[in-house]
C-alpha cells in the first residue's frame, strides 16, 4: 500500500514539473514576439471602421430610438404648441423614456439583479421619479380644462415599466394603452370641432405606445434580457453606461497596456515562481477519506492503543444493580420533515376600467375608493371582477350589474333594468338608491344590502351564502334609519301528509 502511495505522489510531482516547463516555454516565445513587433510602427486604423464611441450604444437601444424616437419628438412638439401643463408633463415623459433606455442599456452589460433587492430599486429610481411626477402633475390640475389630456398620459405612461412584467410584458403595455384610450376618446370628443391639434396630440401619444409595444414584442417578448456574463448591476448605479470613460467598470480593467517606449524592446517577463512540492510528512498529516481509513488499519495491533479499559463494576450486563437503576431507551425514529411548499406566485394584473362594446369592465382594483362610472346607458352592463378593498359608484340606469370574486368591496348604484348579481364575494356592500327588480346572491359571505324606500318590492334570491343582512329604511322619531334583517341560513324540512317536503326557516326563541 505504501509503495502504491509513493508512486502516485511521484507521478503528481512530475505533472507539476511538466506544467511549469511549458509555462516557461510559452513566456519565452511571447517575449520574443513582442520584441520583434516593437521595431515596426503600429498599423494605421482602417478607414470606414466605426470608432469605439459608435459601438458604445447597443443595438437594442438603437432599435428603441428608431421605433419610439420620431413619435416622441412629434408628441413633444405638439405638446409645446398646446402649452402648459401639457408641455410640462410631456417633458417628464421624455425623462421617463430616457430612464427606460438607460435600463435597457444596463441590461445589455450587467447581470440580472433580484427584482426585490435594493440594487434593482436603485436602478429604477430615475424612472419611478419621472412617472410619479407625471401622475402628481395630473392630480394638482384636476380643475384644469386640459385635465383629460393629463389623464391620457398619466394612465398610459406606466407602460414604460414593462421590464418588470415577466413573462408577458406586451399585454401589460396594451392594457396601459387601453386605459389611456378611454381618456383619449374624451379629448377627441371635446376638441374635434374646436382644434384639430388636440386630436393629433392624442394620436401621437397612442401611436408611441403602439410603437413601444411592437419594439418589446420584437426584442423582448418574454421580458427584458440581461447579460448573464456581465458585471454586477450594482456597479452601474448612479453611473449610466455610455456617459463617459468610467461608465463601464470593465473598461479600466480590460484596457490595453501602454505601448513600449521607442528606444527598444520591452524587458522580458519575470520568471515563474519556483516549484514547490509537499513533503511526504505533510501529506501524511492531511490524509482524508479512504486514505485515512487504510492508514489506521495498517497500524496493526497499535490500532487499539487508544481504547480505555472498562471495569466490571461499570458493565451493565455484569452488574444487576446498575442494570435496574438505569434503563437505556432506544431513540425513536423521526420521520423526515415534510418539505414546505413554496409560496404560490401570483402575478399582479393591472387595474382596468374600460367600456367594451356595451359592457363596462372593472377589474383588479385595490385600495381604490374613487372608481366612478358615468355616461351610462340603459343597454349597458357593468362587470366587476377581482377587486379588493375598493368602492365602485355607478351613476344612471344600466341593464345589469355583476360583482364576481371581490373582497371587501362596495357597489353603489342608482337603478338597473334586470338584476344585480353577487357571486363569490366576501365582506361586500351593496346600496341601491332607486329601484332594482332582482338581487341574486350566490356563494357569498358577510355582506350587507341597503335598499331605498322605492325599492322595497325587490326580489332577493340567495344560495350557499352566510351572514348576509338586508337593511331597509324606517322612520324613527322623524329621522330615517336602517333596520337590519338577516337572511335565514338554517332551514328545517319535514314530510307532509301528502308525502311532499315542507321546508321552513328555523326560528330560535330566546
C-alpha positions as CSV (number, residue, x, y, z in Angstrom):
1,X,0.0,0.0,0.0
2,X,2.9,2.4,0.9
3,X,4.6,1.7,-2.5
4,X,1.4,2.5,-4.4
5,X,1.1,5.7,-2.5
6,X,4.7,6.7,-3.2
7,X,4.2,6.0,-6.9
8,X,1.1,8.2,-7.1
9,X,2.9,11.0,-5.3
10,X,5.9,10.8,-7.8
11,X,3.5,11.0,-10.8
12,X,1.8,14.0,-9.3
13,X,5.2,15.8,-8.9
14,X,6.2,15.0,-12.5
15,X,3.0,16.5,-13.8
16,X,3.5,19.7,-11.8
17,X,7.1,20.0,-13.1
18,X,5.9,19.5,-16.8
19,X,3.4,22.2,-16.4
20,X,6.0,24.7,-15.1
21,X,8.3,23.9,-18.0
22,X,5.5,24.5,-20.5
23,X,4.8,27.9,-18.9
24,X,8.4,28.9,-19.2
25,X,8.5,28.0,-22.9
26,X,5.3,30.0,-23.6
27,X,6.6,33.0,-21.7
28,X,9.9,33.0,-23.7
29,X,8.1,32.8,-27.1
30,X,5.7,35.6,-26.2
31,X,8.6,37.8,-25.1
32,X,10.4,37.3,-28.4
33,X,7.2,38.0,-30.4
34,X,6.7,41.3,-28.5
35,X,10.4,42.4,-29.1
36,X,10.0,41.7,-32.8
37,X,6.8,43.6,-33.2
38,X,8.0,46.6,-31.3
39,X,10.5,47.6,-34.0
40,X,7.8,48.1,-36.6
41,X,5.4,51.1,-36.4
42,X,1.8,50.3,-35.4
43,X,-0.6,49.8,-38.3
44,X,-2.9,52.7,-39.1
45,X,-6.6,52.0,-38.3
46,X,-8.5,51.1,-41.5
47,X,-10.9,53.7,-42.9
48,X,-14.6,53.1,-42.6
49,X,-14.4,51.2,-39.3
50,X,-16.7,52.7,-36.6
51,X,-14.9,54.0,-33.5
52,X,-15.5,52.7,-30.0
53,X,-17.9,55.6,-29.3
54,X,-20.1,54.4,-32.2
55,X,-20.1,50.9,-30.7
56,X,-20.9,52.0,-27.2
57,X,-24.7,52.1,-27.9
58,X,-26.1,48.5,-28.1
59,X,-28.4,47.5,-30.9
60,X,-31.3,47.2,-28.5
61,X,-31.1,50.9,-27.6
62,X,-30.7,51.9,-31.3
63,X,-33.8,50.0,-32.2
64,X,-35.7,51.7,-29.4
65,X,-34.6,55.1,-30.8
66,X,-35.7,54.1,-34.3
67,X,-39.1,52.9,-33.1
68,X,-40.1,55.4,-30.4
69,X,-37.8,58.4,-31.1
70,X,-39.6,60.0,-34.0
71,X,-43.0,59.6,-32.4
72,X,-41.7,61.1,-29.1
73,X,-40.4,64.1,-31.0
74,X,-43.8,64.6,-32.6
75,X,-45.5,64.3,-29.3
76,X,-43.2,66.8,-27.6
77,X,-43.6,69.3,-30.5
78,X,-47.4,69.2,-30.3
79,X,-47.3,69.4,-26.5
80,X,-45.3,72.6,-26.7
81,X,-47.9,74.0,-29.2
82,X,-50.7,73.3,-26.7
83,X,-48.7,74.7,-23.8
84,X,-48.7,74.1,-20.0
85,X,-49.5,72.0,-18.1
86,X,-49.4,69.6,-21.1
87,X,-45.9,70.7,-22.2
88,X,-44.5,70.2,-18.6
89,X,-46.0,66.7,-18.4
90,X,-44.5,65.9,-21.9
91,X,-41.1,66.8,-20.6
92,X,-41.5,64.4,-17.8
93,X,-42.5,61.7,-20.3
94,X,-39.2,62.4,-22.2
95,X,-37.3,61.9,-18.9
96,X,-39.1,58.6,-18.2
97,X,-38.3,57.3,-21.7
98,X,-34.7,58.2,-21.3
99,X,-34.6,56.4,-18.0
100,X,-36.2,53.4,-19.6
101,X,-33.5,53.4,-22.3
102,X,-30.8,53.5,-19.6
103,X,-32.2,50.4,-18.0
104,X,-32.2,48.6,-21.4
105,X,-28.6,49.7,-21.9
106,X,-27.6,48.5,-18.4
107,X,-29.3,45.1,-19.1
108,X,-27.0,44.6,-22.1
109,X,-24.0,45.0,-19.8
110,X,-24.9,43.6,-16.4
111,X,-26.3,40.5,-14.8
112,X,-29.9,40.5,-13.8
113,X,-30.5,41.6,-10.2
114,X,-33.2,40.3,-7.9
115,X,-36.3,42.4,-8.5
116,X,-37.0,42.6,-4.8
117,X,-33.4,43.7,-3.9
118,X,-32.3,47.2,-3.1
119,X,-30.0,47.2,-6.1
120,X,-33.0,46.9,-8.5
121,X,-34.9,49.5,-6.6
122,X,-32.0,52.0,-7.1
123,X,-31.8,51.1,-10.8
124,X,-35.4,52.0,-11.4
125,X,-35.4,55.1,-9.1
126,X,-35.0,57.6,-12.0
127,X,-37.9,56.2,-14.0
128,X,-40.0,55.9,-10.8
129,X,-39.3,59.6,-10.1
130,X,-40.4,60.6,-13.6
131,X,-43.6,58.5,-13.6
132,X,-44.5,59.9,-10.2
133,X,-44.0,63.4,-11.5
134,X,-46.5,62.7,-14.4
135,X,-49.2,61.4,-12.0
136,X,-48.6,64.2,-9.4
137,X,-49.0,66.9,-12.2
138,X,-52.3,65.4,-13.1
139,X,-53.6,65.4,-9.5
140,X,-52.5,69.0,-9.0
141,X,-54.5,70.2,-12.1
142,X,-57.9,68.5,-11.5
143,X,-59.8,71.7,-12.3
144,X,-57.8,72.5,-15.4
145,X,-59.6,72.5,-18.8
146,X,-56.9,70.1,-20.1
147,X,-57.3,67.6,-17.2
148,X,-58.4,64.9,-19.7
149,X,-55.1,65.5,-21.6
150,X,-53.1,64.9,-18.4
151,X,-55.2,61.8,-17.6
152,X,-54.3,60.3,-21.0
153,X,-50.6,60.5,-20.3
154,X,-51.0,59.5,-16.6
155,X,-53.0,56.4,-17.5
156,X,-50.7,55.3,-20.3
157,X,-47.2,56.2,-19.1
158,X,-46.9,53.2,-16.7
159,X,-46.4,51.1,-19.9
160,X,-42.7,52.2,-19.6
161,X,-42.4,49.8,-16.6
162,X,-42.9,46.7,-18.9
163,X,-39.5,45.4,-17.9
164,X,-40.9,44.4,-14.5
165,X,-43.6,42.2,-16.1
166,X,-42.4,38.7,-16.8
167,X,-43.1,36.7,-18.8
168,X,-45.8,38.8,-20.6
169,X,-44.7,42.5,-21.0
170,X,-46.6,43.1,-24.3
171,X,-50.2,42.6,-22.8
172,X,-49.2,44.9,-20.0
173,X,-48.3,47.7,-22.4
174,X,-51.6,47.1,-24.3
175,X,-53.6,47.3,-21.1
176,X,-52.0,50.7,-20.3
177,X,-52.7,51.8,-23.8
178,X,-56.4,50.9,-23.4
179,X,-56.6,52.8,-20.2
180,X,-55.1,55.9,-21.9
181,X,-57.5,55.4,-24.9
182,X,-60.5,55.9,-22.5
183,X,-59.5,59.5,-21.8
184,X,-58.1,60.0,-25.3
185,X,-61.7,59.4,-26.6
186,X,-62.9,62.2,-24.3
187,X,-60.3,64.6,-25.6
188,X,-61.2,63.8,-29.2
189,X,-64.9,64.2,-28.4
190,X,-64.3,67.6,-26.8
191,X,-61.8,69.1,-29.2
192,X,-62.6,67.6,-32.7
193,X,-64.7,70.5,-33.6
194,X,-62.6,73.2,-31.8
195,X,-58.9,72.5,-32.5
196,X,-57.6,69.5,-34.5
197,X,-54.2,69.9,-32.8
198,X,-55.5,68.2,-29.7
199,X,-56.7,65.3,-31.8
200,X,-53.3,64.9,-33.4
201,X,-51.8,65.1,-29.9
202,X,-53.8,62.1,-28.6
203,X,-52.9,60.2,-31.8
204,X,-49.2,60.8,-31.3
205,X,-49.3,59.5,-27.8
206,X,-51.3,56.4,-28.6
207,X,-49.1,55.7,-31.6
208,X,-46.0,56.0,-29.4
209,X,-47.4,53.3,-27.0
210,X,-48.1,51.1,-30.1
211,X,-44.5,51.6,-31.3
212,X,-43.3,50.6,-27.8
213,X,-45.4,47.5,-27.8
214,X,-44.1,46.5,-31.2
215,X,-40.5,47.1,-30.1
216,X,-40.9,44.9,-27.0
217,X,-42.7,42.2,-28.9
218,X,-39.9,42.0,-31.4
219,X,-36.9,42.2,-29.0
220,X,-38.2,41.1,-25.5
221,X,-41.4,39.1,-26.0
222,X,-40.9,37.3,-22.6
223,X,-39.3,40.1,-20.6
224,X,-36.1,42.2,-20.5
225,X,-33.0,40.1,-21.3
226,X,-29.9,40.7,-19.1
227,X,-26.3,39.8,-19.8
228,X,-25.5,36.6,-17.9
229,X,-21.8,37.1,-18.4
230,X,-21.8,40.8,-17.5
231,X,-20.8,42.5,-14.3
232,X,-23.0,43.2,-11.2
233,X,-25.8,45.7,-11.8
234,X,-24.7,47.5,-8.6
235,X,-21.7,48.9,-10.5
236,X,-23.9,50.9,-12.7
237,X,-26.0,52.6,-10.0
238,X,-25.6,56.4,-10.5
239,X,-23.2,55.8,-13.4
240,X,-25.2,55.4,-16.6
241,X,-23.3,53.5,-19.4
242,X,-22.1,55.5,-22.3
243,X,-21.8,58.7,-20.3
244,X,-18.0,58.6,-20.0
245,X,-14.9,56.6,-19.7
246,X,-16.0,55.3,-16.3
247,X,-19.4,54.3,-17.4
248,X,-18.5,50.7,-17.8
249,X,-16.4,49.4,-14.9
250,X,-14.8,46.8,-17.1
251,X,-13.2,49.3,-19.4
252,X,-10.5,50.2,-16.9
253,X,-9.5,46.6,-16.2
254,X,-9.6,45.5,-19.8
255,X,-7.8,48.5,-21.3
256,X,-4.7,47.5,-23.3
257,X,-1.3,48.3,-21.7
258,X,0.6,51.4,-22.9
259,X,2.8,51.0,-25.9
260,X,6.5,50.3,-25.3
261,X,9.0,53.2,-25.5
262,X,10.5,53.9,-28.9
263,X,14.0,53.2,-27.6
264,X,13.8,49.4,-27.9
265,X,12.0,46.2,-26.9
266,X,10.3,45.8,-23.6
267,X,12.0,43.8,-20.9
268,X,11.2,40.1,-20.8
269,X,8.5,38.9,-18.4
270,X,9.7,37.8,-15.0
271,X,10.3,34.0,-14.4
272,X,7.5,31.9,-12.9
273,X,7.7,31.3,-9.1
274,X,9.8,28.4,-8.1
275,X,8.3,24.9,-8.0
276,X,7.3,23.7,-4.5
277,X,6.4,20.2,-3.5
278,X,4.7,19.0,-0.4
279,X,6.7,16.8,1.8
280,X,5.6,13.3,2.5
281,X,5.2,14.1,6.1
282,X,2.7,16.9,5.3
283,X,0.7,14.5,3.1
284,X,0.6,12.0,5.9
285,X,-0.8,14.7,8.2
286,X,-3.5,15.8,5.7
287,X,-4.9,12.3,4.7
288,X,-8.6,12.3,4.4
289,X,-11.3,9.9,3.3
290,X,-10.3,6.3,2.3
291,X,-6.6,7.1,2.6
292,X,-7.1,7.9,6.3
293,X,-9.1,4.7,6.9
294,X,-6.4,2.5,5.3
295,X,-3.7,4.3,7.3
296,X,-5.4,3.5,10.6
297,X,-5.9,-0.2,9.6
298,X,-2.2,-0.5,8.7
299,X,-1.2,0.3,12.3
300,X,-1.8,-3.3,13.2
301,X,-2.1,-4.1,17.0
302,X,-1.5,-0.4,17.9
303,X,-4.9,0.5,16.4
304,X,-6.4,-0.4,19.9
305,X,-3.8,1.5,21.9
306,X,-6.2,4.5,22.4
307,X,-9.0,2.4,23.9
308,X,-9.8,2.6,27.7
309,X,-10.1,-0.4,30.0
310,X,-13.7,-0.7,31.4
311,X,-14.0,-2.1,34.9
312,X,-16.6,-4.8,35.7
313,X,-18.5,-2.5,38.0
314,X,-19.2,-0.3,35.1
315,X,-20.5,-3.2,32.9
316,X,-24.3,-3.2,32.7
317,X,-24.6,-6.9,31.7
318,X,-22.5,-8.0,34.8
319,X,-23.9,-5.6,37.4
320,X,-27.7,-6.1,38.1
321,X,-27.9,-3.0,40.3
322,X,-26.6,-0.8,37.5
323,X,-28.9,-2.5,35.0
324,X,-32.0,-1.9,37.2
325,X,-31.2,1.6,38.1
326,X,-30.7,2.9,34.6
327,X,-32.6,1.9,31.5
328,X,-31.4,2.8,28.1
329,X,-34.3,3.6,25.8
330,X,-33.8,3.2,22.1
331,X,-34.1,6.5,20.3
332,X,-37.4,7.0,18.5
333,X,-37.1,7.2,14.8
334,X,-38.1,10.6,13.5
335,X,-39.8,10.9,10.2
336,X,-38.0,13.2,7.7
337,X,-39.5,16.7,7.8
338,X,-42.2,17.4,5.3
339,X,-40.8,20.0,2.8
340,X,-42.8,23.2,2.9
341,X,-44.5,24.1,-0.3
342,X,-43.2,27.3,-1.9
343,X,-45.4,30.3,-1.9
344,X,-47.7,30.4,-4.8
345,X,-46.5,33.0,-7.3
346,X,-49.4,35.4,-8.1
347,X,-49.0,37.7,-11.0
348,X,-50.5,41.1,-10.1
349,X,-52.5,42.2,-13.1
350,X,-53.1,45.9,-13.9
351,X,-56.3,47.6,-12.9
352,X,-58.7,48.3,-15.7
353,X,-61.9,50.4,-16.1
354,X,-63.0,50.3,-19.7
355,X,-66.1,50.2,-21.9
356,X,-66.0,47.2,-24.2
357,X,-68.9,47.3,-26.6
358,X,-72.0,47.5,-24.3
359,X,-70.2,46.3,-21.1
360,X,-68.2,48.2,-18.6
361,X,-65.3,46.1,-17.3
362,X,-63.9,46.9,-13.8
363,X,-61.0,44.6,-12.9
364,X,-58.2,44.2,-10.4
365,X,-58.5,47.4,-8.5
366,X,-57.0,47.5,-5.0
367,X,-57.5,50.2,-2.3
368,X,-59.3,52.4,-4.7
369,X,-62.4,54.2,-3.4
370,X,-62.8,56.6,-6.4
371,X,-64.0,54.4,-9.2
372,X,-66.9,56.3,-10.8
373,X,-68.7,55.1,-13.9
374,X,-70.5,57.9,-15.7
375,X,-72.1,58.4,-19.1
376,X,-74.0,55.1,-18.7
377,X,-76.8,53.9,-21.0
378,X,-79.8,51.7,-20.4
379,X,-78.5,48.9,-22.6
380,X,-75.1,48.7,-20.9
381,X,-74.0,46.2,-18.3
382,X,-71.3,46.5,-15.6
383,X,-69.0,43.6,-14.7
384,X,-66.8,43.9,-11.7
385,X,-64.1,41.2,-11.1
386,X,-61.1,40.6,-8.8
387,X,-61.2,43.8,-6.9
388,X,-60.1,44.3,-3.3
389,X,-60.9,47.0,-0.7
390,X,-62.5,49.2,-3.3
391,X,-65.7,51.2,-3.9
392,X,-67.5,51.4,-7.3
393,X,-70.1,54.2,-7.9
394,X,-72.4,53.6,-10.9
395,X,-74.4,56.6,-12.0
396,X,-77.5,56.4,-14.1
397,X,-79.7,53.5,-15.1
398,X,-77.9,50.4,-16.5
399,X,-79.2,47.0,-17.7
400,X,-77.4,44.7,-15.1
401,X,-74.6,44.7,-12.6
402,X,-72.4,41.7,-11.7
403,X,-69.7,41.6,-8.9
404,X,-67.6,38.4,-9.0
405,X,-64.8,37.2,-6.7
406,X,-64.3,40.5,-4.9
407,X,-63.2,41.0,-1.3
408,X,-64.1,44.0,0.9
409,X,-65.7,45.9,-2.0
410,X,-68.8,48.1,-2.1
411,X,-71.1,48.9,-5.0
412,X,-73.4,52.0,-5.0
413,X,-75.8,52.2,-8.0
414,X,-78.9,54.2,-9.0
415,X,-81.1,51.7,-10.9
416,X,-81.0,48.6,-13.0
417,X,-83.4,47.2,-15.6
418,X,-82.9,43.5,-14.7
419,X,-80.7,42.1,-11.9
420,X,-77.8,42.7,-9.6
421,X,-75.7,39.5,-9.2
422,X,-73.2,38.9,-6.4
423,X,-71.0,35.8,-6.8
424,X,-68.1,34.5,-4.7
425,X,-67.8,37.8,-2.8
426,X,-66.6,38.2,0.8
427,X,-67.3,41.2,3.1
428,X,-69.3,43.1,0.4
429,X,-71.7,46.0,0.4
430,X,-74.4,46.9,-2.0
431,X,-76.6,50.0,-1.9
432,X,-79.4,50.7,-4.3
433,X,-80.5,54.4,-4.4
434,X,-83.6,53.9,-6.5
435,X,-85.0,50.6,-7.9
436,X,-83.8,47.2,-9.0
437,X,-86.2,44.3,-9.6
438,X,-83.9,41.4,-8.5
439,X,-80.8,40.8,-6.4
440,X,-79.1,37.4,-6.7
441,X,-76.6,36.4,-4.0
442,X,-74.6,33.2,-4.6
443,X,-71.7,31.7,-2.6
444,X,-71.1,34.9,-0.7
445,X,-70.1,35.6,2.9
446,X,-70.6,38.6,5.2
447,X,-72.5,41.1,3.2
448,X,-74.9,44.0,3.6
449,X,-77.6,45.1,1.1
450,X,-79.0,48.7,1.6
451,X,-82.4,49.4,-0.1
452,X,-84.3,52.6,-0.7
453,X,-88.0,53.3,0.1
454,X,-88.8,53.0,-3.6
455,X,-87.1,49.6,-3.9
456,X,-88.7,47.6,-1.2
457,X,-90.6,45.4,-3.7
458,X,-87.3,43.8,-4.8
459,X,-86.9,40.0,-5.0
460,X,-83.8,38.7,-3.3
461,X,-82.5,35.2,-4.3
462,X,-79.8,33.7,-2.1
463,X,-77.9,30.3,-2.2
464,X,-74.9,29.0,-0.3
465,X,-74.4,32.3,1.4
466,X,-73.8,33.2,5.1
467,X,-74.0,36.3,7.2
468,X,-76.0,38.4,4.7
469,X,-78.2,41.2,6.0
470,X,-80.8,43.3,4.3
471,X,-81.1,46.9,5.6
472,X,-84.4,48.6,4.9
473,X,-85.2,52.3,5.8
474,X,-87.6,53.1,8.5
475,X,-88.8,56.3,10.3
476,X,-87.6,56.6,13.9
477,X,-88.6,59.8,15.7
478,X,-88.8,61.8,12.5
479,X,-85.4,60.5,11.3
480,X,-84.7,57.9,8.6
481,X,-82.7,54.9,9.9
482,X,-81.9,51.4,8.6
483,X,-83.4,48.3,10.1
484,X,-81.3,45.2,9.8
485,X,-83.0,42.0,8.7
486,X,-80.8,38.8,8.3
487,X,-81.4,36.3,5.5
488,X,-82.1,32.9,7.0
489,X,-79.4,30.3,6.8
490,X,-80.8,27.3,8.8
491,X,-83.8,25.5,7.3
492,X,-86.0,22.7,8.6
493,X,-87.5,20.2,6.2
494,X,-90.4,17.8,7.1
495,X,-92.5,15.4,5.1
496,X,-96.1,16.5,4.9
497,X,-99.2,14.3,5.0
498,X,-99.3,14.3,1.2
499,X,-95.7,12.9,1.0
500,X,-94.2,16.2,-0.1
501,X,-91.3,18.0,1.5
502,X,-92.1,21.1,3.6
503,X,-89.2,23.5,4.3
504,X,-89.4,26.4,6.7
505,X,-86.9,28.7,8.4
506,X,-85.7,27.7,11.8
507,X,-86.8,30.2,14.4
508,X,-84.9,30.5,17.7
509,X,-86.8,31.8,20.6
510,X,-84.9,33.4,23.5
